[in-house]
Each structure stands twice: as C-alpha cells, then as structure tokens.
Amino acid sequence: MNKKITVLVSLFSILALGSCGKLEMLPAEPRIEFENFSVFDTNDILGNEVRGGQLKFYFEDGDGDLGLLSQAEAGEEDYDSINLFVTLYRINNGSVTPAAPGDPYYPTGFRIPFMERTGRNKILRGHISVQFTYFFYSEEDSIKYDFFIKDRAGNISNTVSTSVISIFNKGIYKE
C-alpha cells in the first residue's frame, strides 16, 4: 500500500512539474516592426476635409515597462511625455532628406499610455496605431518616417522605417 502511494505521489509530482510551462524570456529593450501606413480622407475638429494617415506597428517589450503615466498621475515637474519618437523625411526626385522642424508635416512625437502585465510573465506584445493629419498636400508630397520607442527604464527599441508614402494617393502602404 505504501509503495502504491509513493508511486502515485511520484507520478503526480512529475506530472505537476512537467505541466509547468517554461517562462518565455525576451530582452529588456523593446522591439518594433512596421506593419503599414494608410492614407485616407477625414475631417479635422472644425469639420474641414483633410487627409489623414495612420501608422500601425507591432511591439514587444521583454520586461513589460512600456508606456507612461499622465503628468497628473506621475506627479513630476520634469515630466517626459514622449516615448514614441518619429522623424519625417521628404522625398524629392528620389532624394531622401530630413524635414525641417518648420515643415507642416513635421511630427512632435507621441505618448504611449501606461501598460503593465500582472503575473510571472511580464512580456508585453501588441499593435499600436498613431494618427496623423495633413492639412495641405499636393501630388508631389512623398514622405517616409523613421520611428522608435523608449520604455520607462530608458531602453530604446530598434529604429524602423515606413515605406515611401504619397499623401496625395489614398491607400495602404506596406514594406
């Protein structure tokens, strides 16, 4: 009888330990992948017809510390409110040049809101979409963006580029 109990307890222990999934590990630095950029007609807050753009990308963060609290929640005076950094490039006759800060399409950066996972596995994965508004555009307006993200620990992701985007032509632009 004791032998049966010992065998059963041993078998149960082996099954219990074997069923525990291995904890997945990713680097602490976030990683991003460009998915697409769509150009479409929309309206601004005053009801004027404008061109809109939406950048969509995938992200992973191994230690799960992506996103920022609002300034009111953080309670800090020197609050860093940007963690998605975007650089605009103009494309003229095949030549790619960084846009000047006064450029009407020039982005100022974006804020990814606070995210946190509970439990043992802290890895964050998901898709982020960012909206752009273009008040003025012409047939010649071709652009592209480089972008990266920064987590709360200051880890910076890889830098990714969009494909070449024509603001004049509506559609979805992929790599």
C-alpha positions as CSV (number, residue, x, y, z in Angstrom):
1,M,0.0,0.0,0.0
2,N,2.8,2.4,0.9
3,K,4.6,1.5,-2.3
4,K,1.4,2.4,-4.3
5,I,1.1,5.8,-2.5
6,T,4.8,6.5,-3.1
7,V,4.4,5.7,-6.8
8,L,1.3,7.8,-7.1
9,V,2.9,10.8,-5.3
10,S,6.0,10.5,-7.5
11,L,3.9,10.3,-10.7
12,F,1.8,13.2,-9.6
13,S,4.9,15.3,-8.8
14,I,6.4,14.5,-12.2
15,L,3.2,15.5,-14.0
16,A,2.9,18.7,-11.9
17,L,6.4,19.8,-12.6
18,G,6.2,18.8,-16.3
19,S,3.0,20.8,-16.8
20,C,4.6,24.0,-15.6
21,G,5.3,26.0,-18.8
22,K,8.7,27.4,-19.3
23,L,8.8,31.1,-18.7
24,E,9.4,32.9,-22.0
25,M,12.3,35.4,-22.0
26,L,12.8,38.4,-24.2
27,P,15.4,41.2,-24.0
28,A,14.5,44.2,-21.8
29,E,14.9,46.5,-24.9
30,P,11.6,46.9,-26.8
31,R,11.4,45.7,-30.4
32,I,9.1,47.1,-33.1
33,E,8.1,46.1,-36.6
34,F,6.4,48.3,-39.2
35,E,3.1,46.9,-40.4
36,N,1.5,49.6,-42.6
37,F,0.7,53.2,-43.2
38,S,-2.8,54.1,-44.5
39,V,-3.8,57.4,-46.2
40,F,-7.4,58.4,-46.2
41,D,-9.9,61.3,-46.3
42,T,-11.1,62.6,-43.0
43,N,-12.3,65.8,-41.2
44,D,-10.4,67.9,-38.7
45,I,-12.1,69.1,-35.5
46,L,-13.7,72.1,-37.3
47,G,-15.2,69.8,-40.0
48,N,-12.8,70.7,-42.7
49,E,-11.9,68.0,-45.2
50,V,-8.2,66.9,-44.7
51,R,-6.1,64.0,-45.5
52,G,-5.4,61.5,-42.6
53,G,-2.7,59.0,-42.1
54,Q,-2.4,56.0,-39.7
55,L,0.8,54.4,-38.8
56,K,0.4,50.8,-37.5
57,F,3.2,48.8,-35.9
58,Y,3.8,45.7,-33.7
59,F,5.8,45.9,-30.5
60,E,7.3,43.6,-27.9
61,D,8.8,44.6,-24.6
62,G,10.5,41.8,-22.5
63,D,10.3,43.4,-19.1
64,G,6.8,44.9,-19.6
65,D,7.6,48.5,-18.8
66,L,6.2,50.3,-21.8
67,G,4.1,53.4,-21.6
68,L,4.0,56.5,-19.4
69,L,1.6,57.7,-16.8
70,S,0.0,61.0,-17.3
71,Q,1.7,64.0,-15.7
72,A,-1.0,64.2,-13.1
73,E,-0.6,60.5,-12.2
74,A,3.2,60.8,-12.2
75,G,3.3,63.9,-10.2
76,E,6.6,65.0,-11.6
77,E,7.6,68.5,-12.6
78,D,10.2,67.4,-15.2
79,Y,7.8,65.0,-16.9
80,D,8.9,63.3,-20.1
81,S,5.7,62.9,-22.0
82,I,7.1,61.4,-25.3
83,N,8.1,57.8,-25.7
84,L,7.3,57.3,-29.5
85,F,9.8,59.3,-31.5
86,V,9.2,60.0,-35.2
87,T,11.4,61.5,-37.8
88,L,10.0,62.8,-41.1
89,Y,11.8,62.5,-44.4
90,R,10.8,64.3,-47.6
91,I,11.4,62.5,-50.9
92,N,12.1,64.7,-53.9
93,N,13.3,63.2,-57.2
94,G,14.4,60.1,-55.4
95,S,16.5,62.1,-52.9
96,V,15.6,61.5,-49.2
97,T,16.2,64.4,-46.8
98,P,15.2,65.0,-43.2
99,A,12.3,67.5,-42.9
100,A,13.0,70.8,-41.2
101,P,11.2,71.4,-37.8
102,G,9.0,74.1,-39.6
103,D,7.7,71.6,-42.1
104,P,3.8,71.3,-41.9
105,Y,4.1,67.5,-41.7
106,Y,6.8,67.5,-39.0
107,P,5.7,65.3,-36.1
108,T,6.4,66.4,-32.5
109,G,6.5,62.8,-31.0
110,F,3.8,60.8,-29.3
111,R,3.0,59.3,-25.9
112,I,2.2,55.6,-25.5
113,P,0.0,55.3,-22.4
114,F,1.0,53.2,-19.4
115,M,0.8,49.4,-19.8
116,E,1.5,46.7,-17.3
117,R,1.0,43.0,-17.0
118,T,0.5,41.1,-13.8
119,G,1.7,37.6,-13.1
120,R,5.0,35.9,-13.8
121,N,5.3,36.7,-17.5
122,K,5.8,40.4,-17.8
123,I,6.3,40.4,-21.6
124,L,4.1,43.0,-23.4
125,R,3.1,42.4,-27.1
126,G,0.6,44.2,-29.2
127,H,-0.1,46.7,-32.0
128,I,-0.1,50.4,-31.8
129,S,-1.7,52.8,-34.2
130,V,-0.9,56.5,-34.5
131,Q,-2.9,59.1,-36.3
132,F,-1.5,62.0,-38.5
133,T,-3.4,64.9,-40.1
134,Y,-2.3,66.6,-43.3
135,F,-3.9,69.9,-43.8
136,F,-2.1,70.7,-47.1
137,Y,-0.9,68.3,-49.6
138,S,-0.1,68.0,-53.3
139,E,0.8,65.3,-55.9
140,E,4.5,65.9,-55.2
141,D,4.3,65.1,-51.5
142,S,6.1,61.9,-50.9
143,I,7.4,61.2,-47.4
144,K,8.6,58.4,-45.1
145,Y,9.0,58.1,-41.4
146,D,11.6,56.6,-39.1
147,F,10.4,55.8,-35.6
148,F,11.4,54.1,-32.4
149,I,10.0,53.7,-28.9
150,K,11.5,54.1,-25.4
151,D,10.3,52.2,-22.3
152,R,10.2,53.5,-18.7
153,A,13.7,52.2,-17.9
154,G,15.1,54.2,-20.8
155,N,15.7,51.2,-23.1
156,I,15.4,52.2,-26.7
157,S,14.0,49.9,-29.4
158,N,15.3,49.3,-32.9
159,T,14.5,52.1,-35.4
160,V,12.1,51.2,-38.2
161,S,11.2,52.9,-41.4
162,T,7.9,53.1,-43.2
163,S,7.7,52.6,-46.9
164,V,7.5,55.6,-49.2
165,I,4.1,57.3,-48.7
166,S,2.3,59.5,-51.2
167,I,-0.1,61.8,-49.2
168,F,-1.9,62.6,-52.5
169,N,-2.8,58.9,-53.2
170,K,-5.1,57.2,-50.7
171,G,-4.4,53.6,-49.8
172,I,-2.4,51.3,-47.6
173,Y,1.4,51.4,-47.8
174,K,3.4,48.3,-46.7
175,E,7.1,47.4,-46.9
